[in-house]
């Protein structure tokens, strides 16, 4: 595990995206945590805030471990990173199983939130640099395929987890068995990625294609000192905040918008709306990131941020008068949310090169941790205050949607300020070549 496995002659680069998917589909289970909330609250006598703590800690640890572990991922390679992710993510479930079985909730928080969260962060960035080096001609598509898995993991995990709880029971023992089954199953599935992943033999994986080290190369230490990095940090944070603003409160939001209409939204219809948003999130990750290879990264973020602000405006003005309009605008916003995640590694590659793009990506994901707190806080806090003021229905969200529009405009301006990185930050060619040579077979 101490050195990246080099692809043999004739190795197909199309085997690398499935390796990445095996990890991302597994760690994407994080978006299905809500399935465990009701049984945990009942079995351990928790409130909603307490039952959300493992998920919140996991997302915080995702950003922190990606930021601090990014350089290690670049140094040790994708197989090492995937192995660390496998051990941490699966161990998190096993600790959680022990906590549920012994009624020690702190073990669930420690296991799923802290240990599992480290697995989330390292696993999320583990294939990014490798995919970009295998697909220098289509980096947006390559990273979109992998990161699509993180968005789609909940589509598999949600019904699977619900079925386990129905079979094993929603008491302490049933939850413990479900956690145990998750930990063992994901360990097996992620092992496929560990065994399959390879790094390219040369800097030109496609002989007629571009070099993986073509163009500007910037180290992670230098990248965080550039205005380009912080402009992209703002862009990602604003785009994610806008998406989470709907995603986190989707079911009650659509119910509130049409509570006074002749045909209010039922609980089952609201659940179907959440499933549609998940599908749009997943589709946007591969669709929009692939489109960015054709029209450019700055242009695609103009679409995410500019049209996203327009969608929020349409919902704020006319959303409560038309269910199709509300659903369509929300789906577009969530597709931009997913697309923003999948496109940003390729944007980083365009600006900073492939030299340490995984480490740079890890540092940028602190924007996700920030947005994960900011988005729900804006929507929920304002809705609570509006409700206390006697308002109801769509009026609960008018102010928060206005704030989201403003944040997207801030992100749009930050994207416009992105310029090529100054030459003083470029890595000297001999150093870059020496680092690349160390990853080649003898």
C-alpha positions, 0 to 999 in steps of 0.5 A: 500500500506504500506505493501507487500500483502502476497499470501494466501494458494494455490496461484500460483506463475505463477500469479506473472509474468503476474502482472510484465508483465502488468507493463513492457509492459506499461512502454516499451512504452518508446521505441516507443517515435519516433512515436511522434517525427514527429508530435511534430516537425511539430505542435510545430516547434521543431528540432530533438534534441528538440523532442528527449529531453523528451525521453532522460530525461526519460531514465536519470530519469529511471536510477536515480530513480531506483538507489535512489528508489531501497531501498524504493522498497525493504522496501515497497514491489512490490505493493507500487512500482507498484502504484508509477510507475502507478501514475507517468507514467500515470500522465506524459502522462496527463501532456504531453496532457496538454502541447500539447493542450496548446502548452507548450512544457516544460510541455511535457518535464516535464511530459513525461521526468521527472515525467514519467521517475520516473515511468519508473525507479520505475516500471522497478525494482518493480517486480525484487526482488519479482520474484526472491523470487518466483522463486529461482530455476529459477531466470533467466527465471522469470526476463526474462519474466518480462523484456521481456515486457519492450523490447516488449512494443514498438511492441504494442505501436508503431502501436497503437500510430500511429493509434491514431495519424492517427485517431485524427490528427497530430496537437496539439489537436490530439497529446493531445488526443493521450497522454490522451488516453495513460495515461488513458489506461496504468493506467487501464492496470497497475492496473491489476499488482497492484491488482495481485502481491503478495509476498510468504508466506514462503522462500520456495515457492516450498516446494521441491525447494531451499530457497529464502534466501539460500546462501550469503546475502549482503545489498545494501550499502555493495554491492556498496563497492565491486569490484564485483558490479563495475565489473558487472557495467562495464559488463552491460554498455559495453553490453548495449553500444554495443547494442544501437550502432546499435539499435539507428541508425539501419535504416540509418545504413543498408541504408548506408551499401548498398547504393552502392550495386546493390539493395540498401535498401528501406525505408520500408525495413529499417523499417522492419529491425528495427522491426526485431531488436525489436523482437530479443531484446525481444526474447533475454530477455526470451531466453538467460536469461532462458539459463543462469539458465542452463549454469550459469551467467558468461558463458552466459555473456561470450557469450554476450560479446565474440560472440558479439565482433565477430559479430561486427568484421564480420559486419565491415569486410564483412557486406557491401558485404552480407545483410543476414550476416549484418542482422544476426549479428545485430540480434544476437547483439540485442538478447545479448543486451536484454539478458544482461538486463534480466540476470543481476538481476539473476547474482546479486542474485547469488553474493549478494543474495535476501536480497536487490537485488532490491535495488542493481539492481536499483543502477546498472541501472546507467550503462544503463543511461551511456550507453544510452548516450555513445552508440549513441554518439560514433556512431553518432559523428564518422559518422558525422566526417567521413562524413565531411571527405568525406567518405560515406557508410559503411566506416562511421562506421568502426572506431565506430565498432572498438571501440565497439569491444574494449568495449566488450573486456573490458566487457569480462575481467570485467566479468572474474574478478567477484569472490564470495563476501568476507565474510566481506560483508555478512549480519549476519543471525539473521538480515536477518532472522528478515527482512524476518520475517517481510514480513511473515503473522502473 
